[in-house]
Amino acid sequence: QVQLVESGGGLVQAGGSLTLSCLASGRLLRGDSMGWSRQTLGEAREVVAVVPGDGSTHVVDSVKGRFTITQDNAKAMVSLQMNDLKFEDTAIYYCWRRSGSSTYWGQGTQVTVSS
């Protein structure tokens, strides 16, 4: 089992910044991947950023140049630095970790961007 605890959500003005953090605990493997997804009402959950576990990082085109995902050396914590936030970034952000064939999810943290 893997447990994920998220922090850092909140309310921010358009153009501002927030940093989300996620700490994983439990049965962790070196090759596990981690990332962030987001979801608004009426839309499917969307992957935003991924650390595959091979040292690379990836973000989707819609946030490229604004969001950065990082991971600590122990590969137990990931952060999502969000800059130049836009109203359309408003969503519940979920941290996830994939280990083997299982995916574990955090409870989600609300990010609200005022226009």
Secondary structure, DSSP 8 states (H G I E B T S, - for coil): -EEEEEE--EEEETT--EEEEEEEEES--TT-EEEEEEE-TTS--EEEEEE-SSS--EE-GGGTTTEEEEE-TTSSEEEEEE-S--GGG-EEEEEEEEETTEEEE---EEEEEE-
